[in-house]
Amino acid sequence: MQTKAVLLTIVWSAIVSFIAFKLVDLVVGLRVAEDEEREGLDISSHGETAYQR
């Protein structure tokens, strides 16, 4: 009985997580724009560099 409950919890968590990720992807997207990724997320998100050049 406990094994069934654990498996059900794992399956339930996977399904709910998948739905949540899909909703977030549709609303705001999971990735940044390719230009921002190429430039660097420190600069595009925070306006600063992580390392001195």
C-alpha positions as CSV (number, residue, x, y, z in Angstrom):
1,M,0.0,0.0,0.0
2,Q,2.8,2.4,0.9
3,T,4.6,1.6,-2.4
4,K,1.5,2.5,-4.4
5,A,1.1,5.7,-2.4
6,V,4.7,6.7,-3.1
7,L,4.4,5.9,-6.9
8,L,1.1,7.9,-7.0
9,T,2.8,10.8,-5.4
10,I,5.7,10.7,-7.9
11,V,3.4,10.5,-10.9
12,W,1.1,13.3,-9.5
13,S,4.2,15.5,-8.9
14,A,5.5,14.9,-12.4
15,I,2.1,15.7,-14.0
16,V,1.6,18.9,-12.0
17,S,5.2,20.0,-12.6
18,F,4.8,19.5,-16.3
19,I,1.6,21.5,-16.4
20,A,3.2,24.3,-14.4
21,F,6.2,24.4,-16.7
22,K,4.0,24.5,-19.8
23,L,1.9,27.4,-18.3
24,V,5.0,29.4,-17.4
25,D,6.4,28.7,-20.9
26,L,3.2,30.0,-22.5
27,V,2.9,33.1,-20.3
28,V,6.5,34.4,-19.9
29,G,8.7,31.8,-21.6
30,L,11.4,29.7,-20.0
31,R,14.4,31.0,-22.0
32,V,15.8,34.4,-22.5
33,A,16.2,35.9,-26.0
34,E,19.1,34.6,-28.1
35,D,20.7,38.0,-28.2
36,E,20.6,38.4,-24.4
37,E,22.1,34.9,-24.0
38,R,24.9,35.7,-26.5
39,E,25.7,39.0,-24.8
40,G,25.6,37.5,-21.3
41,L,22.9,37.2,-18.7
42,D,24.9,39.2,-16.2
43,I,24.9,42.3,-18.5
44,S,21.4,41.9,-19.8
45,S,19.7,41.0,-16.5
46,H,21.7,43.0,-14.0
47,G,23.7,45.5,-16.0
48,E,27.0,44.3,-14.7
49,T,29.8,41.9,-15.6
50,A,30.7,38.9,-13.4
51,Y,34.4,38.9,-14.2
52,Q,36.8,41.7,-15.1
53,R,38.1,41.6,-18.6
